[in-house]
Amino acid sequence: MTISDVAEAEAKVVPPVQAVLIPVTPFQQNCSLIWCTATKRAAIVDPGGEVERILGAVRKMDVTVEKILLTHGHLDHAGGTAALVRQLGVPVEGPHVEDTFLLDSLEEQGRRYGLAGAENVRPDRWLDDGETVTLGETAFEVYHCPGHTPGHVVFFHRAARLALVGDVLFKGSIGRTDLPRGNFNDLVEAISTKLWPLGDDVAFVPGHGEMSTFGWERKCNPFVSDIALGVTTGVPGVRSA
């Protein structure tokens, strides 16, 4: 095999999953349309609103939606779920059952923040730590990461080195913990003991803003970097005395 043959083979390699981001609502929440490359079976992750815009992306990408995934129950992540279920007839998976109180109050949240159309919703399947969700011929690992909300989950595709983290982690920041049942210590622990061990090379889609990598955040994030957490061994969760 020649060098040109190797280059051509590498160029033909396609990832097991592909995704597009669809910022929705005045909060500019990163709704994600993600699909299995082999089957073009897709999931809509965190449809906070602007349902017609999300459906437009589905048509443009020419994929078949088989489910909706929710990282947590806040309005800007789940407000459009019920409307999408009516139009697509697909099941909802996630978040963890501890976010029931939020999904049961989406209409109230909508009135509070002036976002019309939000509807209360319950998933067809609650998710817990260590479970998986399938998508076409591939699957995502589920990590329960409380702190921003008590029932927040993260979806991780190991082969693609991609995580959808909702409002757990952002580029240069972390999720708010001053909202009902938020907990700063729980959030930091979830990030440092569940996300960091997945690897510095993991790219992540946050609930808002730009993508980043776990490695970059371990170096630079003022809340959960190794320096901020007092980590000196290079092993996530192991701190100096």
C-alpha positions in Angstrom: 0.0 0.0 0.0 1.4 3.4 -1.0 1.2 6.6 1.0 -1.5 7.9 -1.4 -3.5 4.7 -0.7 -3.3 5.3 3.0 -4.4 8.9 2.6 -7.3 7.9 0.5 -8.4 5.2 2.9 -8.3 7.7 5.8 -10.3 10.1 3.8 -13.1 7.5 3.4 -13.3 6.8 7.2 -16.6 8.2 8.5 -17.5 8.5 12.2 -20.1 6.1 13.7 -22.4 9.1 14.5 -22.9 12.5 13.1 -24.6 15.6 14.5 -25.7 19.1 13.9 -26.5 21.7 16.5 -29.7 23.7 16.4 -29.7 26.6 18.9 -33.3 27.2 20.0 -35.2 29.6 22.2 -34.0 33.0 23.4 -31.7 31.0 25.7 -29.8 29.8 22.6 -29.9 26.2 23.9 -27.9 23.7 21.9 -30.6 21.2 20.7 -28.7 18.4 18.9 -29.8 16.3 16.0 -27.6 13.2 16.1 -27.7 10.1 13.9 -26.2 6.7 13.3 -24.1 7.0 10.2 -24.8 3.5 9.0 -28.6 3.7 9.3 -29.4 7.4 9.3 -31.6 6.7 12.4 -31.6 9.9 14.5 -32.4 11.3 17.9 -33.3 14.8 18.9 -31.5 15.8 22.1 -33.0 18.5 24.3 -35.7 20.1 22.1 -36.3 23.2 24.2 -38.6 24.9 21.7 -38.9 26.1 18.1 -40.2 22.8 17.0 -40.6 23.7 13.3 -37.0 24.8 13.1 -35.9 21.4 14.6 -38.1 19.6 12.1 -36.6 21.6 9.3 -33.1 20.4 10.3 -34.5 16.8 10.3 -35.7 17.2 6.7 -32.5 18.9 5.6 -30.3 16.1 7.0 -32.7 13.5 5.5 -32.7 11.4 8.6 -35.4 9.3 10.4 -36.0 10.3 14.0 -36.5 7.3 16.2 -36.5 8.9 19.7 -36.0 12.1 21.8 -33.4 12.2 24.5 -33.5 14.6 27.4 -30.5 15.5 29.6 -32.6 17.2 32.2 -35.9 18.9 32.8 -35.4 22.6 32.4 -37.6 24.6 30.1 -35.0 25.4 27.5 -34.1 21.8 27.1 -37.4 20.0 27.3 -40.1 22.6 26.5 -40.7 21.4 22.9 -40.7 17.7 23.7 -44.5 17.1 23.9 -45.1 18.9 20.6 -42.5 16.8 18.8 -43.9 13.6 20.2 -47.3 14.5 18.8 -45.8 15.1 15.3 -43.3 12.3 15.2 -44.8 9.6 17.4 -41.5 8.7 18.9 -40.6 7.7 22.5 -38.8 9.9 25.0 -35.8 8.6 27.0 -34.3 10.4 29.9 -33.6 12.2 32.1 -33.2 10.5 35.6 -36.4 10.2 37.6 -35.2 12.8 40.1 -36.1 15.5 37.5 -39.8 14.5 37.5 -40.7 17.7 39.4 -39.2 19.8 36.6 -40.9 18.0 33.7 -44.2 18.3 35.6 -43.7 22.1 35.8 -42.7 22.9 32.2 -45.8 24.9 31.5 -45.3 26.9 34.7 -41.6 27.5 33.7 -42.8 28.7 30.3 -45.2 31.3 31.9 -42.5 32.4 34.2 -40.0 33.1 31.4 -42.5 34.2 28.8 -42.0 31.2 26.5 -45.2 30.2 24.9 -45.9 26.6 23.9 -44.1 24.7 26.6 -45.9 21.6 27.8 -45.4 19.2 30.7 -44.1 15.8 29.7 -43.1 12.5 31.1 -40.5 10.2 29.3 -41.3 6.7 28.2 -38.1 5.6 29.9 -36.3 7.1 32.9 -32.5 6.6 32.7 -30.0 5.7 35.3 -26.2 5.6 35.7 -24.6 2.8 33.7 -27.5 2.2 31.3 -27.3 2.7 27.5 -29.5 4.2 24.9 -29.5 2.8 21.4 -29.6 4.7 18.1 -29.7 2.7 14.9 -26.8 0.3 15.0 -24.9 2.2 17.7 -25.3 3.1 21.4 -24.6 5.8 24.0 -23.5 5.3 27.6 -25.6 7.1 30.2 -24.0 8.9 33.2 -26.1 10.4 36.0 -24.5 13.7 36.8 -26.5 15.6 39.4 -25.8 19.1 40.6 -27.3 21.4 38.0 -30.5 19.4 38.5 -30.8 16.3 40.6 -31.7 14.1 37.6 -29.3 15.4 35.0 -27.8 12.7 32.7 -24.9 12.8 30.1 -24.8 10.8 26.9 -21.4 9.5 25.8 -20.5 7.7 22.6 -17.2 5.9 23.3 -16.1 5.1 19.8 -16.8 8.7 18.5 -15.2 10.2 21.6 -18.2 12.5 21.9 -20.4 13.5 24.9 -23.6 15.4 25.1 -23.4 17.0 28.5 -26.4 19.4 28.7 -25.8 22.0 31.4 -23.3 20.0 33.5 -20.2 21.6 31.8 -19.5 24.5 29.5 -16.4 25.9 27.8 -14.8 27.7 30.7 -17.6 27.2 33.1 -20.1 24.8 34.7 -23.8 24.7 35.2 -25.7 26.9 37.6 -26.4 25.4 41.0 -28.5 28.1 42.5 -31.7 26.8 40.9 -34.2 24.4 42.7 -32.3 21.3 44.1 -29.0 22.4 42.5 -25.9 21.4 44.4 -22.4 22.7 43.7 -20.5 19.9 45.4 -22.5 17.2 43.6 -21.9 18.9 40.3 -18.1 19.2 40.8 -17.9 15.6 42.0 -19.9 14.3 38.9 -17.6 16.2 36.5 -14.4 15.1 38.2 -15.3 11.5 38.9 -17.5 10.6 36.0 -16.6 12.8 33.0 -12.8 13.3 33.4 -12.0 9.6 33.5 -13.6 9.2 30.0 -10.5 10.9 28.6 -9.0 14.3 27.7 -9.6 13.7 24.0 -13.4 13.6 24.4 -15.2 16.5 22.7 -18.4 17.6 24.3 -21.6 19.5 23.2 -22.6 21.8 26.0 -26.2 23.0 26.6 -25.1 26.5 25.5 -22.2 28.0 23.7 -19.2 26.5 22.0 -18.0 22.9 22.0 -14.8 22.1 23.9 -12.9 19.0 25.1 -12.5 17.5 28.6 -8.7 17.9 28.3 -9.0 21.6 27.7 -11.4 22.1 30.6 -9.1 20.1 32.9 -6.4 22.6 32.1 -8.3 25.9 31.9 -11.7 25.7 33.5 -11.7 27.9 36.7 -14.2 25.7 38.5 -13.1 22.1 37.7 -9.5 22.3 36.3 -6.9 20.1 37.9 -5.5 23.2 39.6 -8.9 24.3 40.9 -9.5 20.8 42.3 -6.0 20.5 43.8 -5.2 17.4 41.6 -1.5 16.8 41.4 -1.3 13.1 40.4 -2.9 13.5 36.9 -5.5 11.0 38.0 -9.1 12.4 38.1 -10.4 12.7 41.6 -7.1 12.2 43.3 -6.1 15.4 45.1 -3.1 16.6 47.0 -3.0 16.4 50.7 
